[in-house]
């Protein structure tokens, strides 16, 4: 009887392995079904000259255009300009936002003075500041850096303040029982507890900075991916426009992915309660 059970279980192992492998493949394939389906529908529409083919070039034509722009260096030139702008503005706004957020989180007086003002500024959309800043700053690089910095500053400042204020009082009391000084409480208790929320706000701020830059380049720029998109639309070069749109999406995804990988490495000590 035992021999029969052993042989039956051993023969079922390959089936279990294949089912597990198929389940993993399906898990990774599901998110790609919709984009792949849209691309296939787009290609079929262009291939059989349906309605969309009268407006948009096919994906193969867009791919050929992208390869030509990469080969000539035109696409990389605009990508590099946009990356320089977003990284500069994001770094400036992130540093100022962290400084303001920590100040408001640790000081009631700083919070009373700064928090309402920052909230009011946050309710004004980016395009609402653009005409005013253009009067004082023109349409040069300073304008772009300021608007990108503002897009990063607001979420970082507000979320850093809320993250610090949201640290459980029990953790602070434990630190005080151990005789920690104010500086030790900040670096060994408050900072580790607030860091995950702060880093999430940094990732969100980078996304907002990238979107803000594209909007500014659409309206007030002579180079960059946003300018490339609007310029190609005006010239009715729809293949170039779609390449610019794809580049904006891919670069935004890669920027967020980079911060996610950094977060995973920094917070490798943190494990979920249930896995």
N, C-alpha and C positions, 0 to 999 in steps of 0.2 A: 504493500500500500504506500509506504513512504517513497519507494522508487518512482511510483507513478506520479506522486505529487511533485517530486523534484524535477522530473522530466517535463511535466506540464508547465511548471513555473519557469523553467529555463527556456522553453520554447516561446513563452510569451514575452520575454524580455525584449527581443528585437521589435516586436509590435509596439510595446510601450515606448521604446526609444523613438521609433518613427512617429508615433502620435505626438510625443513631446516636441520633436523637431518640427512637425507640421504646425503645431500650436504656436511655437516661437516664430516661425516664418509668417504665419497669419497675423500675429501681433505686430510685427514690424511692417507688414505689407498694407494693413488697413489705412494708416494715415496717408499713404501715397495713392490710394484708389481715386480720390476726387481730383487731385491735380493731374494725374496721368490721364484720367478720363476726359478732362477738359482739353488737354493738349491733343488727344486723339480726335475729339470732336472738332477742334479747331483745324487740324490737318485734313480731316475728311471734308470739312466745309470748303477749304481752299482747293483741295484736290478735285472735287466734283463741281466747283464753281457755284456754290450755294450763295446765300445772301451775304454771309460774313466775308466771303472772298472779294466782294466789291468794295469793302472798306479796309480790311486788314490783310496784310500779306501772310502767307503761310508760315508755320514754324520753321520749315527748312530754309526759307528765304531770310527769316530773322536770324537763324543760326549762322548762315553764310555772312550776313552783314556783321554779326558780332565777331566772327573770326577775322574778317577783313579789318575791322576797327582795332582788334587786338594786334594784328600784324603791323598795322601802320602806326600803332602807339597812340591813336587818338583817344580811345576809350580809357587807357591807363592814365593818360594826361589829365582827363577830367576827374577820374577816380582819385588820383593823388591830390588834386586841388581840394576836392570835397573832404577827403580824409584829414588833410591838414587843418582845414577850417573847423571840422567837428571836434577833433581831438583838442585843439587849442581852446575853443569855447567851453567844451565839456570839462576840461581840467580847471579852467578859471572858475566856472560856476560851481563845480563840485567842491573845490577848496573853500570858497566863500560860503557855500551852503552848509558844509560840515562845520565850519567855524560858528556860523550863526545858530545852527541847530544844537550844537553842544552848549553854547552860551545860554540859549533859551531853555534847554533841558536841565541845566544845573543851577540856573539863577532865576528866581521868581521875578526880580526886577527887570532883567533883560527880556524875559517872556512878556511882561506887561507892556513894555515899550515896543518890542519888535514883532511879536506874533500877530497882533491885529493888522499891522502895516503889511506884513508879508501875505497874509490872507487876502487883503484887499487887492494887492498886486496880482495874486494868483488868479483872481476872478476875471481879470482883463485878458482877453485872448491875445495871442502873439500878433495877429494882424492888426489889432488895435494899437499896439506900440509902434508898428512899422512906420506909419506916416510921421509921427512925432519925432522918432529917432532919426529919420531921414533928414529932417530939417536941421538937426544939430550935428549929425555925424556924416551926412552925405550917403553915398551908396558904395563906399569902399569897404575894405576888409574890417575896419573897426565896427561898422554896423553889423556885419555878420557875426563877429566875435561876441558882441554885446548881446544880441538876440539869442544866440546859441547858449551863451553863459546863463542868461536869464531862464531859459528853458530847463537847464540842469539845476540851477540854484534853488528854485522854488520847491520841487519835490524832495530834494535832499535835505533842505533846511527843515521843512515841516515834518517829514518822517523821522529825521534824526531826533528832533525834539520829542516827538511822541514816543519813539522807541526808548529814549532815556527815561522819560517819565513813566513808561510802562514797565520798568524793571520791578519785579516783586519786592515789596518792602522786607519780606522775610530774608531774601538774600543779603540785603544791606545790613539787616540786624545781625545776621550770622557773621558778616565781616567785622562789624563793630565789636561783637563778642570776642573775636580773635585779636582785637586791638589794632585793626588796620587804621592807618592814617587816611586823611581825605584823598591823597594821591593814590594810595594803595587801593582804596575802595573804587576809585575811578578806573584804574587799569586792571585790577584783578577781579572785580565784581561787576561793575556797571558796563564796562566796555565789552566783555565777553557775552553778557546777557543781551545787550542791545545790538551787537554786531550783525546777526542775521537779518534783522529788520532794516538796519541801515544799509547793508549791502543790497538788499532787494530794492531799496529806493535808488541806489546808485545805478542798478541795471535799468530801472524804469527811466531814470533821468537820461541815461545814454540814448535810449530809444526816443525820448522826447527831443533830445538835442539833434539827433539825426533827422527826424521829421521836420524840426524847425529850420534846419539848414536847407533842406530841400525846398521848403516853402520860400525862404528868403532868396535862394538862387533862382527860383521861378520868376520872382518879381524884380529883383535888383542884383543882377550879376551878368558877367560876360564870359564866365567859364564855370565849370563844375557840372555835376550830373543833372541838377535841376535846370540849369541853363541849356544843357544839351537836349533835355526833354522838350522844353518849350520852344526852342529854336527849331528843332526838327519837326515839331507839329506845325509851326508857321510855314515851313518850307514843304509841308506835306510829305516828309520823309518818314513814313509811319514805321518802317522797319528800324530805323535809327531810334525813333521814339520808344519803341518796345524794348530795344536793347538797353536804353537808359533806365526804363522802368524795372526791367529784370535786374540790372546792376544795383539799383537802389535797394530792391528787396533782398538780394543776396548779401550785400555788404551789411545791411542792417541786421540780418540774421546772424552773420558771422561775428559781428561786434558783440551781440548779446550772448552768443555761444562762447566767445572768449571769456567774458565775465562769469558765465556759468561754470566754466571749467576752473577758473581761479577760485570761485566760491567753493566748489567741490573739494579742491585741494586744501584750502584754508580750514574748512569746516569738516575735515575728514574724521575728526574726533566725535562728531555728532552722529548718532545713529537713531533711526526711527524706533518708537516704542514697540511697534508691531510690524513684522516683516513677513 
